[in-house]
Amino acid sequence: MRRALELAARGAGQVSPSPLVGCVIAAAHGEVVGEGFYLYEQVKHAERLALEQAGARARGATAYVSLEPHAHQRRTPPCTTALIEAGVRRVVVPFADPNPLVSGRGFAQLRAAGIQVQTGLLAREAARLNEKYIHAQRHARPFVHLKLATSLDGRIATRTGDARWITGPQSRARVHRLRHEYDAILIGAGTARADDPLLTDRSGLPRHRPLVRVVLDDRLALSPQTQLAQTARTAPVIVFTNEQTEARASALTEGGVEVVRLQGSARDLSAVLDNLYQRALHSVLVEGGATVAGQFLAAGLIDKVSFFIAPLIIGGHDARPAVAGTGAQLVADATRLHDVEIAQHEADVEITGYPEEQRSEVRGQRSEKF
């Protein structure tokens, strides 16, 4: 099963809005006779690729699949049919697919054909691997990951607005690998104005779809001369606003930027996320600035947090904090992260964790020992 999860992970950036799926076929005596993982562009699912590799050796074997095989017609015939026809004796899966079109139906069809189905193995690990897909299926909104680069004293820029570069080259390379995993990247108008960022995925890894760049801009102040606007025809840019000035919108749309007017405010985060979800953008990396980070935090819309902390002290009352807003009144009310992981990139430290709500969702998947 660990190998199935490793294979599934190879599809990062190449399957959304579908899940990451890997499959290993093991013969009765334990020999691995087939492997496969899903890529959107290749159409065939992991189970079918593994079964093709196994051939006749799949008869009587065990299939380890990182997610419940589907039993309905999609772009390909049901994977359950392929497993049944191949003569597989047992199927081991961490947990049911949360997609209502799939959930439980694959298991039922396999059991009806006399195939033994076992669940629970490495369930938490499998849930973490597909956390974006699972969240989107259960909540009908994108998975939101807040990423910030800060100094040791929690600043994201000096009092003059200078922010390049707080973290080192290894951290920045890690951030591009992180961007590779997401459907969209989001910032506020202040960050767009101050930093003029490009916000592209420069990991060099293959993608199924381009990374969609999103700006929250109440006053529609994004200049057509920014890097975002100038590259909108090659990498999508969506600007959410409540500004009605047609001239400003036209200046951007003529260059390929999509301007979406929301009723009320561009900072209606639920409306923004709903719009992105309807576009099948099921995961969003929020990269700031402080105002946007504070608003997402206050709204309870952050599912995962990563801070890249550099060993430098900026200091000063007017230096920009990482997270703005009113904040917690008491330490007991502060957002505490759980399931924390720590990694080092040269002198920088990456701290990643989950707010309580998301932590309980991942922990809800039960692991069993076989």
VMD Tcl script that draws the C-alpha trace (Angstrom):
set ca {
  {0.00 0.00 0.00}
  {2.88 2.38 0.69}
  {4.09 1.71 -2.84}
  {0.58 2.43 -4.18}
  {0.64 5.81 -2.39}
  {4.12 6.55 -3.78}
  {2.87 5.81 -7.29}
  {-0.25 7.95 -6.78}
  {1.91 10.90 -5.70}
  {3.61 10.87 -9.11}
  {0.42 12.34 -10.54}
  {0.73 15.58 -8.52}
  {-0.27 18.52 -10.69}
  {-1.48 16.19 -13.42}
  {-4.86 14.85 -12.26}
  {-7.00 17.68 -10.82}
  {-9.95 17.82 -10.41}
  {-9.65 14.02 -10.19}
  {-7.91 12.26 -7.28}
  {-4.39 10.89 -7.11}
  {-4.56 7.10 -7.56}
  {-1.90 4.40 -7.54}
  {-2.30 0.63 -7.83}
  {-0.05 -2.35 -7.10}
  {-0.94 -5.92 -8.10}
  {0.71 -8.54 -5.89}
  {0.61 -12.27 -6.70}
  {-0.44 -14.78 -4.07}
  {3.20 -15.39 -3.02}
  {3.80 -11.63 -2.61}
  {5.62 -10.78 -5.83}
  {4.62 -7.45 -7.38}
  {3.43 -8.22 -10.91}
  {1.86 -4.92 -11.93}
  {1.97 -1.21 -11.08}
  {0.19 1.87 -12.36}
  {-0.76 5.43 -11.49}
  {-3.30 7.82 -12.94}
  {-2.53 10.80 -15.17}
  {-5.43 12.80 -16.61}
  {-3.91 13.05 -20.07}
  {-3.30 9.30 -20.33}
  {-6.99 8.56 -19.66}
  {-6.42 4.99 -18.39}
  {-6.81 4.61 -14.65}
  {-4.18 3.19 -12.30}
  {-5.96 -0.16 -11.92}
  {-6.13 -0.80 -15.66}
  {-2.48 0.11 -16.17}
  {-1.41 -2.22 -13.36}
  {-3.62 -5.03 -14.66}
  {-2.23 -4.66 -18.18}
  {1.28 -5.00 -16.80}
  {0.32 -8.03 -14.70}
  {-1.50 -9.85 -17.53}
  {-2.49 -13.40 -16.63}
  {-0.58 -13.13 -13.34}
  {-3.37 -10.93 -11.97}
  {-5.61 -14.01 -11.54}
  {-5.80 -14.83 -7.83}
  {-3.72 -11.75 -6.94}
  {-4.34 -8.88 -4.54}
  {-4.83 -5.33 -5.81}
  {-3.67 -2.53 -3.51}
  {-5.38 0.68 -4.62}
  {-4.97 4.09 -2.95}
  {-8.67 4.96 -3.41}
  {-11.90 3.05 -3.99}
  {-12.15 1.82 -7.63}
  {-15.02 3.44 -9.52}
  {-17.97 1.35 -10.67}
  {-19.57 3.77 -13.15}
  {-18.78 4.83 -16.70}
  {-16.47 7.83 -16.83}
  {-13.95 8.64 -19.55}
  {-13.05 4.96 -19.20}
  {-15.14 1.87 -18.36}
  {-15.50 0.96 -14.66}
  {-12.27 -0.13 -12.98}
  {-14.27 -2.60 -10.91}
  {-15.15 -4.43 -14.14}
  {-11.46 -4.66 -15.07}
  {-10.56 -6.07 -11.66}
  {-13.36 -8.63 -11.80}
  {-12.53 -9.74 -15.33}
  {-8.85 -10.08 -14.45}
  {-9.69 -12.61 -11.73}
  {-8.30 -10.58 -8.81}
  {-8.99 -12.37 -5.52}
  {-8.72 -9.48 -3.06}
  {-8.75 -5.66 -3.18}
  {-7.20 -3.59 -0.38}
  {-8.16 0.12 -0.23}
  {-7.60 2.75 2.51}
  {-11.17 4.14 2.42}
  {-14.20 4.86 0.26}
  {-14.08 7.58 -2.39}
  {-16.00 10.61 -1.00}
  {-17.42 11.31 -4.47}
  {-21.12 10.34 -4.17}
  {-21.00 8.84 -7.68}
  {-18.39 6.37 -6.45}
  {-18.66 6.06 -2.67}
  {-19.37 2.47 -1.65}
  {-20.55 1.41 -5.09}
  {-17.16 0.12 -6.14}
  {-16.86 -1.95 -2.98}
  {-20.38 -3.33 -3.42}
  {-19.75 -4.41 -7.00}
  {-16.48 -6.13 -6.09}
  {-18.03 -7.99 -3.17}
  {-20.99 -9.03 -5.31}
  {-18.49 -10.67 -7.66}
  {-16.95 -12.64 -4.78}
  {-13.87 -10.47 -4.37}
  {-12.67 -9.87 -0.82}
  {-12.50 -6.15 0.02}
  {-10.48 -4.81 2.95}
  {-10.35 -1.16 4.02}
  {-8.49 0.92 6.58}
  {-4.86 0.23 5.65}
  {-2.79 3.46 5.77}
  {-6.04 5.44 5.75}
  {-4.58 8.58 7.34}
  {-1.63 8.63 4.97}
  {-3.94 8.17 1.99}
  {-6.25 10.94 3.24}
  {-3.30 13.32 3.54}
  {-2.20 12.49 -0.01}
  {-5.64 13.32 -1.43}
  {-6.59 16.04 1.07}
  {-7.47 18.57 -1.63}
  {-9.75 16.18 -3.51}
  {-11.42 14.89 -0.34}
  {-12.07 18.39 0.98}
  {-13.58 19.58 -2.30}
  {-15.88 16.55 -2.48}
  {-17.08 16.89 1.10}
  {-17.44 20.66 1.34}
  {-18.04 21.79 -2.26}
  {-15.34 24.45 -1.96}
  {-11.62 24.53 -2.68}
  {-9.01 23.40 -0.17}
  {-7.23 26.57 1.07}
  {-3.55 26.50 2.01}
  {-2.06 29.67 3.50}
  {1.66 30.10 2.74}
  {3.74 32.95 4.14}
  {7.45 33.77 4.22}
  {8.41 35.67 7.37}
  {11.35 36.93 9.38}
  {12.07 35.53 12.81}
  {10.02 38.35 14.32}
  {7.00 37.61 12.14}
  {7.39 40.29 9.47}
  {6.76 39.87 5.75}
  {8.27 43.22 4.70}
  {10.20 46.16 6.12}
  {8.55 49.48 6.95}
  {9.35 50.63 3.39}
  {7.63 47.59 1.89}
  {10.81 45.77 0.84}
  {10.26 42.00 0.92}
  {12.83 40.51 -1.48}
  {14.12 38.20 -0.45}
  {13.25 37.19 3.13}
  {13.84 33.48 2.60}
  {16.64 31.79 0.69}
  {16.85 29.97 -2.67}
  {16.02 26.53 -1.25}
  {12.82 27.83 0.36}
  {11.81 29.56 -2.86}
  {12.39 26.34 -4.83}
  {10.24 24.50 -2.28}
  {7.47 27.08 -2.76}
  {7.46 26.42 -6.51}
  {7.07 22.70 -5.84}
  {4.18 23.63 -3.55}
  {2.60 25.77 -6.26}
  {2.84 22.78 -8.58}
  {0.35 20.89 -6.39}
  {-2.36 23.58 -6.55}
  {-4.99 24.65 -9.07}
  {-4.92 28.36 -8.19}
  {-2.77 30.88 -6.33}
  {-4.36 33.93 -4.65}
  {-3.13 37.32 -3.42}
  {-4.61 40.70 -2.54}
  {-4.36 43.92 -4.51}
  {-1.82 45.34 -2.06}
  {0.62 42.52 -2.68}
  {0.08 42.78 -6.43}
  {0.85 46.49 -6.29}
  {3.82 46.33 -3.90}
  {5.61 43.26 -5.26}
  {4.45 43.04 -8.90}
  {4.74 39.23 -8.66}
  {4.52 36.77 -11.54}
  {2.93 33.98 -9.43}
  {3.72 31.18 -11.87}
  {4.72 27.58 -11.21}
  {8.42 27.49 -12.01}
  {9.04 24.04 -10.55}
  {9.77 22.65 -14.02}
  {7.39 19.75 -13.32}
  {4.60 18.81 -15.77}
  {1.08 20.13 -15.18}
  {-2.29 19.02 -16.49}
  {-3.64 22.60 -16.37}
  {-1.99 25.99 -15.93}
  {-1.86 27.52 -12.47}
  {-4.67 30.10 -12.29}
  {-3.61 33.39 -10.70}
  {-6.25 35.17 -8.61}
  {-6.25 38.75 -7.30}
  {-8.75 40.23 -4.83}
  {-9.03 43.85 -5.91}
  {-12.00 45.88 -4.58}
  {-11.04 49.05 -6.44}
  {-9.83 47.31 -9.59}
  {-6.49 49.03 -9.19}
  {-4.38 46.34 -10.86}
  {-2.31 48.05 -13.54}
  {-2.34 46.64 -17.09}
  {1.45 47.06 -16.93}
  {1.98 44.55 -14.12}
  {3.58 41.19 -14.77}
  {0.27 39.50 -14.01}
  {-1.64 41.50 -16.63}
  {1.15 41.31 -19.19}
  {1.25 37.50 -19.03}
  {-2.50 36.84 -18.78}
  {-2.74 35.35 -22.26}
  {-0.23 32.63 -21.42}
  {-1.19 32.02 -17.78}
  {-4.78 32.74 -16.62}
  {-5.49 35.70 -14.34}
  {-8.83 36.29 -12.59}
  {-9.47 39.55 -10.76}
  {-12.38 39.71 -8.33}
  {-13.74 43.21 -7.75}
  {-16.85 45.23 -6.92}
  {-15.66 48.22 -8.97}
  {-18.04 49.18 -11.80}
  {-15.65 51.39 -13.80}
  {-15.83 49.97 -17.32}
  {-12.66 51.71 -18.51}
  {-10.52 50.02 -15.88}
  {-12.04 46.63 -16.61}
  {-11.57 47.04 -20.37}
  {-7.91 47.91 -19.97}
  {-7.37 44.59 -18.23}
  {-9.67 42.38 -20.28}
  {-8.08 43.56 -23.51}
  {-4.86 41.98 -22.28}
  {-6.52 38.70 -21.37}
  {-7.35 39.27 -17.69}
  {-10.78 38.01 -16.62}
  {-12.57 40.54 -14.41}
  {-15.32 39.13 -12.17}
  {-17.60 41.63 -10.42}
  {-19.06 40.40 -7.17}
  {-22.03 41.88 -5.40}
  {-20.80 43.61 -2.28}
  {-17.06 43.13 -1.99}
  {-14.21 41.31 -3.67}
  {-13.35 40.25 -0.13}
  {-16.50 38.10 0.06}
  {-14.26 35.09 0.38}
  {-17.06 32.51 0.31}
  {-18.29 33.92 -3.00}
  {-14.75 33.90 -4.39}
  {-14.18 30.30 -3.37}
  {-17.56 29.25 -4.74}
  {-16.71 30.86 -8.08}
  {-13.39 29.01 -8.21}
  {-15.05 25.72 -7.26}
  {-17.55 26.09 -10.10}
  {-14.54 26.33 -12.43}
  {-13.29 22.96 -11.09}
  {-10.43 24.72 -9.29}
  {-10.42 22.61 -6.16}
  {-7.30 23.87 -4.37}
  {-6.00 27.38 -3.68}
  {-2.61 28.48 -2.36}
  {-3.00 31.84 -0.59}
  {0.28 33.77 -0.67}
  {-0.77 37.00 1.00}
  {-0.46 39.66 1.95}
  {-1.22 40.27 5.59}
  {-4.75 41.63 5.02}
  {-5.83 38.67 2.90}
  {-4.25 36.22 5.36}
  {-6.12 37.87 8.25}
  {-9.42 37.80 6.40}
  {-9.15 34.11 5.51}
  {-8.18 33.33 9.10}
  {-11.05 35.36 10.56}
  {-13.51 33.67 8.19}
  {-12.36 30.19 9.24}
  {-11.53 29.32 5.64}
  {-7.94 28.12 6.07}
  {-7.43 24.37 5.84}
  {-3.63 24.20 5.97}
  {-0.84 26.59 6.92}
  {2.84 26.78 5.94}
  {5.23 29.39 7.32}
  {8.72 29.70 5.88}
  {10.73 31.42 8.62}
  {14.09 33.01 7.89}
  {16.68 33.62 10.64}
  {16.64 37.39 10.31}
  {15.13 40.14 12.45}
  {13.52 43.07 10.64}
  {12.23 45.00 13.66}
  {10.29 48.26 13.79}
  {6.71 49.15 14.73}
  {5.83 49.89 11.10}
  {7.28 46.74 9.51}
  {4.50 44.65 8.00}
  {3.19 41.74 10.11}
  {2.47 38.36 8.54}
  {-1.22 38.34 9.47}
  {-3.35 41.48 9.87}
  {-6.87 41.99 11.16}
  {-8.07 42.19 14.76}
  {-6.53 38.85 15.70}
  {-7.27 36.81 18.81}
  {-8.18 38.65 21.99}
  {-6.82 35.86 24.18}
  {-4.04 33.37 23.56}
  {-6.58 30.63 24.27}
  {-8.59 31.88 21.26}
  {-5.65 31.81 18.84}
  {-5.63 29.38 15.94}
  {-3.47 26.48 17.04}
  {-2.01 24.12 14.46}
  {-1.88 20.36 14.83}
  {-0.22 17.49 12.98}
  {2.73 19.85 12.60}
  {5.64 19.01 10.32}
  {8.97 20.87 10.35}
  {11.53 20.93 7.55}
  {14.75 22.87 7.06}
  {15.82 24.55 3.82}
  {19.38 25.80 4.32}
  {18.99 28.24 7.22}
  {15.21 28.64 6.80}
  {12.61 26.58 8.64}
  {9.29 25.47 7.14}
  {6.48 24.81 9.63}
  {3.30 23.25 8.26}
  {0.18 22.27 10.16}
  {-3.59 22.11 10.18}
  {-6.20 24.12 12.09}
  {-8.37 21.99 14.37}
  {-11.20 21.50 11.88}
  {-8.99 20.13 9.11}
  {-6.98 18.09 11.57}
  {-10.12 16.27 12.73}
  {-11.10 15.59 9.12}
  {-7.78 13.89 8.37}
  {-7.77 12.02 11.66}
  {-11.27 10.78 10.94}
  {-9.73 8.26 8.57}
  {-8.92 5.15 10.57}
  {-5.77 3.13 9.90}
  {-5.63 -0.59 10.55}
  {-2.75 -3.05 10.66}
  {-2.96 -6.12 8.44}
}
mol new
graphics top color blue
foreach p $ca { graphics top sphere $p radius 0.5 }
foreach p [lrange $ca 0 end-1] q [lrange $ca 1 end] { graphics top cylinder $p $q radius 0.2 }
display resetview
